[in-house]
Amino acid sequence: MSLVSQARSLGKFFLLFDNALVILGFFVVFPLISIRFVDQLGWAAMAVGLALGLRQLTQQGLGIFGGAIADRFGAKPMIITGMLLRAAGFATMALADSPWILICSCVLSGLGGTLFDPPRTALVIKLIRPHERSRFFSLLMMQDSAGAVIGALIGSWLLQYNFHFVCWVGAGLFVLAAAFNAVFLPAYRISAGRAPMRQGMMRVMRDKRFISYVLTLTGYYMLTVQVMLMLPIAVNDMAGTPTAVKWMYAIEAALSLTLLYPIARWSEKRFSLEKRLMCGLAIMTLSLFPVGMVSGLNPLLLLIGLFYIGSIIAEPARETLGASLADPRARGSYMGFSRLGLAIGGAIGYTGGGWMYDTGRALALPELPWILLGIVGLITLAGLYWQFQLRRIEPAMLGEN
């Protein structure tokens, strides 16, 4: 085995172990935030949604700066610093007895994510060959699902005793992840060259095709973030106990571990990335419309399972498509900017979702937020279809000329 092949092989194991620590640390805490502050402490869902939305906006909206810094100085220092900031955010959350402290802890957590997330994604592009990326992203998603259910189980168990324990365990896992990167991550350059930060960011800003793709995904992310806000609340309301949230993540884990990799391998040989993304989004959209109309836990979990199947189809295609559009000369900047759709969609999805939930409850219309989210999904599908069709037409017109 050549040195390059050996480095790639070791890199895969490193990425998988590092991802396991990050996912576990995140899901110990975040799925339980809405339950802790909305259901247990009686805070308004909009206030909690605002805190979560600001975390999303901070982490993903500033991603291009985190990616540009990593392009300039390398992945390792940014990843370690970001993970320690995330740990500090979780430790602060343990002290949250008012909304402004929760907001501060979420923003601190988001700042950590904006430093470590883009370079970690850029490392995947650097270390994994293009023809293997779709399957590797599928493996990461399988790991994410398993980590989500294990993290939710640990968090739910700790929540029975004290929410402080939930936050401290999450913080400890990110400290462990930072130590792991400090010891084992080589000082990789994630881009082809070490250009000034401004040059990398300008390269992204001139790429209209990439910008259109990223911004169109805003609606997609408005749907996905409900896994952290309204879906756990809906399950808790229907079951009458926060421990039922673990079943939601158990469904995701079971579906991902059994279907994700086979679906990715089967579909990558038969369908384009664009078709896989749109098919998955269509399933996610259709699964949300009836959520507010069901009257039992089992039908609700069935719809959530359908939502996850859509995500299983869409997410690897979305990641691979974004990676294929990135310029190797500014990988960090591209991967940072690619999170802008998640920043906008997450902020709107969390804050707007919390407002829609409160409004629906006040008007005795529990189906309202889910119908509005379904409409958002349909609009996003139309936007993606128009964009992908335009992409096919333009090369054909150039050929005719």
Secondary structure by P-SEA (a helix, b strand, c coil): ccaaaaaaaaaaaaaaaaaaaaaaaaaaccccccccccccccccaaaaaaaaaaaaaaaaaaaaaaaaaaaacccaaaaaaaaaaaaaaaaaaaacccaaaaaaaaaaaaaaaaaccaaaaaaaaacccccaaaaaaaaaaaaaaaaaaaaaaaaaaaaaccaaaaaaaaaaaaaaaaaaaaccccccccccccccaaaaaaaaaacaaaaaaaaaaaaaaaaaacccccaaaaaaaaaccccaaaaaaaaaaaaaaccaaaaaaaaaacccaaaaaaaaaaaaaaaaccccccccaaaaaaaaaaaaaaaaacaaaaaaaaaaacccccaaaaaaaaaaaaaaaaaaaaaaaaaaaaaaaaacccaaaaaaaaaaaaaaaaaaaaaaaaaaaaaaaaaac
